[in-house]
Amino acid sequence: MSSLPLLRWWRAHSEKDEAHVGRIDRAGWRLFFLAIAELAAALLLALYSSSAAESGKVWLAAATATMALAAAGWVAITLVPALARRTPLFRFAHRVEYRVTHEGVAYVGGIFVVMVAALNTGNNLLFMVLACLLAGILVSGILSHAVLSGVELRLELPEHIFAGRPVLALAELSNHKQTLPSFSLKLTGAAAKSRDRAKSANEILTAPVYFPYLPRRQTVQQPVELLFPRRGIYRQDALGLRTKFPFGFLEKTRRVESRLEAVVYPSVEPTDEVCEILPLVSGELESYMRGRGHDLYSIREFQTSDSTRHVDWKASAKTGVLQVREFAREDERRVLLLFDPFVPPPVKARSDARDPVFERGVGLCASLAWHFYTLDSVLAFRSGGFETPMGPAGASIYEILRYLADVTPQTAEAGRSFLDEAAASDVFKIILTHQPRGSIPTSLWSSSYILFLNT
């Protein structure tokens, strides 16, 4: 599996955060305690001013009130900006989305009822209950922020993914906080609720991954089963880290931008149509190779797995031991696979990248390429603007499948020249084309097996 890091910028910030927490900012703490002392002095002066005013000492009350305002203003102008510059504000710069849950709606309704009752009756107990209920919302916000902060995301995908075949990915959360664990986290695709259905359909992560507990300074991994219904390029523009902790009144989702991309190959599972075509292709290939002859590679002793039609009787008579002729393997299985992406104009006018006929051709081409790969054949592939050289199929199969994962129909004007160029090769060719039968060059019929996709 190839690791795909999603959040490099967040990793850098996490490292800065960890380094910052690891050392004590003595100057910052001095400023903090100085600000607390100044504000406490301002509070005492304000209380003394109120007492002096009640005693009739107007000038003394005015002087102490002025001193209290001056002390508070000095803290606001000098100490607060200095403390703000020392605060790692990027912790609070996350893009967070909020959603009130059903429990939260009921809780807010209860607060409203208690508030109305307290205002109507003036009962101090009801005011205390109301204060506790409001404090619960504040505590919930603080704890949920602590749960979401300091967490790094990573998602690993398999190197090769085929449409319609389940694959296992690996979701990973790393908690870089020094003291606090995180609880009840969900890793989601942030665009899962997008109104753009086409965009949501091409998402990689469509179901949330739940992490009940994430210890401090540790990493937790969770396997995820993914299923991609069709070929194509899947992208995840953003991921979300979601939690309802601690009370479930509010669902918070921290949105994190990502550049995750997955190339999903066409399905290579043998369908009924492929099973019908393969014997015909093999028969045509064998007839073509028999007609053009074989290049002798060597003569060796007969083995039980050899065919008797390859026995060399003259060599056997000379040596007294049964001998067989061995032919060059690459000459037996040299195949040029051609996929014609050029669609005739009438079909092009009503087709797109998901046209059923075109998708059928892409699937057949992928299955045939995979078949020759399993046979360890020598394979070349050619399509509109893309080709691979003749060589072992294992060296080019995934390059071919990647091209087929994102291929789209093209204009038909270049289709004829594409087939004319293919006729120049003397290798056996398998051609998948949308062109009508009368447009195929006659020179291709004797050296090719042609699949007409529109019939």
N, C-alpha and C positions, 0 to 999 in steps of 0.2 A: 504494500500500500504506500502510496506516495503522500507525504505530508504536505498539506496546503495551508500555510499560516494565513489567517484571515485578518488579524488586527495588529499589524506591526507598530502603528502609531500608539495603540493602547498598551502594547508591551513596553515601549519606551517610557510612557508615562508611569506604568506600574513600577518599572525599575527606579525611576526618579522618586516615586512615592516611598518605595521600600528603603532607599538610601536616606531619604529625609526622615523617616520614622526611626531609623536605626541610630541617629545621633540626636542629642538633646540641644535644642536651640535656647541656650541660656539667656542670650540677649532678648529674645522674644518673650520668654517667661518673665524677665524683669519688667519689660514694658507692660505685660498683662497685669502683674500684681500692682504696679504703679497706677495703672488706670483704675483698678478696683479700689485702691486706697483713695485716689482723688474723688471718685464717685461717692465713696462712703463719707468722705469729708463734706462733699457738696450736700449729701442727704442730711447730715447732722446740722449743717448751717441752715438748710431750709426748714428743718424742724424747730431750730432755735428762733429763726425769724418769725415763724408762726406763733411761738410762745410769747415773743417780745411784742408782737402786734396785739395779742390779747391782753397784755399787761399795760398797754398804752404807750410803750416806748417806740414811737413811730420811726425816729431816726435810726435807732439800733436795728429795728426790723428791716428797714430799707437797706442798711449797710450789709447785714448778714445775707439778705436775699440776693443782693448784687454779687457778693462774694461767692454764693452758691452757683449762680448762673455763670460767673466767670470760670469757676473750677470745671463745671460741666462743659462749657464751651472750649476750654483749653484741652480737655480730653478728646472732644469730638474733632478738633482741628489738628492736633499734633499726634496723639497716641493712636487713635483709631486708624488713620491712613497707614501708619507704620506697621501696625499689626496686620492690616489687610495685605500689605506687600509681602509679609512673611507667611501668609496662609496659602497652602497649595489649592488655589481656587479651581483647578481643573477637575478636582473631585466633584464639584457641583455643576460642571459644565455639560454633564451628560444630557442627551436628548431623551427625556422621559415622557412616556404617554400614560395617561391616567384613564381608568374606567371604573365607575362606581358599580359594585356588585349588588345583587339582590339583598344580601345581608346588610350592605352599606346603606341602601335605601331605607330599609327597616330601621336601622340605627339612627339615621338622620331624622326619620319621622318621630322616633322616640324622643330625641333631643328637642324637637319642636314642641311636642306635647308637654314635656317637663318645663320648657321655657315659658310657655303660655300659662301654665299652672303657677309657676313661681311669680310671674309678673302680676297675675290676678290676685293671688293670696298674700304675697309678701312674706312667705314662709322661708326662713333662713335655711332650713334643712333642704328644701327644694333647690335653693340656690347652690348649696354645697353639692347636691347630686348633679345639677347642671354643670358645675365646674368640673366634676370628675368625668362626666361624659365628654365634655370638650377636651379635657386633658387626654382622654383615650385616643382621640383623633390625632392629637399632637404626638403622642408616644408612638402611635402606629406609623406616622410619617417618618419619624426619626429612625425607628428600627428597620423599616423597609429600605430606607436609604443606605443604612449600614450594611444590610444584606446584599444590596446590588453593587455597592462600590468595591473596588479592589479585586474584581474578578476578571480573569482573562479567558477568552473563548478560543476554541480550536476545533476544527472538524476535519477529519481525515476520510478521504474517499478511496475506493479501490482504483487501481491503475486502469483497468479495463472494465467498462460497464456496457451491458447489452440490454436492449429494450425488451421489456416483458420478463426479465429474469431478476428475481430479488437479489440484492447485494447487501453486504454488511458494511456500514460505515462506523466510525468511532468518534463520538462526541466527547470533548474534554473540557473541563472547567478547572482553572487554577486559582486558588484563593491566596492572594499576596498580602492580605492583612496580617499584622503581627500578633494581634490579640483576639480578634473576633472571628468566629465561624459564620457561615451563611446557611440559611435554612430554606427549604421548600422553594427551590429554583426550577424554572422551566426554560429550556433553550428552544426557541421557536423561530420560524421564518417570519420576520417582521412584516412582510407584505402579504401575509396569509389572509388578511381581511380587506385586501385591496379590491376596489370595484373593477379594476382592469382584469377581466378573466383571463385574457391571453397572457398577461404578465404573471398572474398567479399560477397558471398551468405550467409555466416553464420554471417554477421554483424547484429547488433541490430539497429543502427541508419543508415538508408539508404537514407533519405531525409533531407536536411538542415532545421533548425529551425531558423527563422529570429527574431531578437530583434532590433527594430528601435532605441530605446533610453534606456540607462541604467544610471540612475542618480547616482551621487556620494554617497557613503556610503549607498546604498540601494540594495535590491534584487528584481529581476523581474522573474516571473514564466510564462511559456508558455505551454499549453497542447499540446501533440503530439500524433497523432493517428498512431499506429504501427500495422502491419499485418505480421505475420510469416506464410509462406505458408506451412511448413511441420514441423513435430516433430523434436526434437533434442536439442542440447546444442548450444546456440548462444552466441558468445563472441565479445566484443568490446575491442580490444587491444589498441586502441588509439582514442582520440577525437580531433577535430580541432576547433579552434576559428578563424573564417575567417572574413576579412573585405576588402572593396575597398575604404574606407574612406581616404582622403576627395574628391579626384578628379577622382578616378576610373581608374587611369593609371596602377596601380599595385595591384594585389590581393595577400594579405599576409595571411598565415594560420599558426597560432601557434599550433604546435602539442603537445598534452599532453597525456602521457601514462596513461592507465587505466586498471582495472581488472574487468570490468563489465561483468556479466554472467547472462544469462536468460535461464531457463529450460522451454521448450515449450512442453506441453503434446500433445499426439495424439488427433485428433478431436473426440469428443463424440457426434457429431450431428447424429441423427438417419437416416441412409441411407436406401435405398430400401432393401438391403440385410439384414440389421439388423431388419427391420420391418417384414421381412419374417421369420427370425429365432426366434424372441422373442415368438410368440405364440407356436411354437414347443417346445422351452425350457420350457415355463410355463406348457405346457401339460405334458411333461416328468416328470417335478418336482412334479406336482400334483399327477400323477400316482404313482410315487415312494413313496411319503409320505403316500398316501392312502394304498398302499400295506404293508407298514411297521407299520401302525397304528399311533395313536396320544397319547400323554401323557395328561391326564386330568389335567387341571389347576384349574378350579373352576366351580360351578354351580350358575347361577345368573338369574335374571328376564329377560324376553324377551324384546327386543327393536325393534323398527320398522326397523332398518337397519340390523337385524340379519337374517340369512338364516333359513328356516324352517327345513332343514335337520339336524340342530344341536339341535332341541328341545328334551329335556329329558322328555318323557311322564310319566314315573314313578314319577319323582320329581314333575311334574306339578300336577299329581293326588293327591299327598300327601298334597301339599300346597294350591291347589285350584287356583294357579296363574301359568301362562305359564312360564316354566323355560327352559333355554338353557345351553348346555355344552360349556365351554370356554377352549380352548386348549393352551398349552404353545406356545408363539409366536416364540421363538427361535427354536423350533423343527419344525415349519412350514416352516421356511425360512432359513435354514442352507444350505449354498452352498459353495462348494470348486471349485474355478475357477483355471484351470491349462492352462498355455500357454507353449507350447513345442517349444523352440527356436532351437532345434536340427534339422538341415536340412540334408537330404540324400546327399551323395557325388555327384551324377550326377547334382543335383541342386546347391550344394555348389560351384561346379567348375565354374558355370556361374552366380553366384549371389553375391551380396554385401549387405551392410546395406540398400540400396535403391531398393532392388529387389521388383517388384510389388506384387508378391505372399506373400512375407514376410511382406511387408507394409500393405497388406490387412488383414493379420492375426493380426497384432498389432492393427489396427483400430477396428476390430471386438472385440478383447479382451477388449480394452478401453471402447467401447460402452456398452458391457455387464457389465463390472464392474460399470460403471456409472448408468446403469439401476437398478442394485441391490442397489446402493447407494440411488437413489431416492425412492426406495421402503422401505428404512430403514431396509434392510435385515441384517442377520448375515452372514458375508462373510470371507472366507480365500482365500489367493492367493498363488500360488506356480509356480515357473519357475526355469530355470537352475541356481542354486546357490543363489536364492532369494525366500523368503517366508514371509508371514505375518500370525500371529496366528488368530484363529477363534474368531471373535468379531464383534461389530457393524461396518457396512461398512463405516460409517462416520469417524471412527477412523483411517482407513488405506487407504482410497480411494486415497488421494494425494500421499501417499508413493508408491502405486501401479502405479499410472500414471507417477510418476517421473522415476520409473524403466522402464516403457514402452517407455518413451521419448528417452532413450538412448540405448535400447536393440539392439543387433546385432545378426545375425545368428551364431550358434556354430556348432562344429563338431557333427556328428550323432552318434558316438560311445556310448555316454552316454545317448542317447535318450531312449533306451529300459529300462535301469535301472530306469530312471526317471518315466516312465509309470508303471513299476512294483511296485515302492514305492507308487504310487498313488492308486493302486488297494487295498492296505491294509486298506484304510479309508472307513468307512461305511457311510460317508456323501455323499449326492448327488453331483456329479461332472459334471462340464462342461469343456470339454477338447478341446483345439484347437491345432492341431498337423499337421506337415508336413509329418508324417510317412505314409506309404501305409497301406491299410486296413488289410492286412494279418498279420501285425506286432503288432497289438493291442492285449493285453492279454484278454482272453475271460471273465475273472472275472470282467472286466470293463463294459461290455456291459449291464449288468442288473442294474447297479447303476450310469450310466453316460449318458450324451448326448455328442456325439463326432462330432466335425466339422473337416472334412478332407480338409485342405487348398489347397492341390494340385489338387483337383477335381473341 
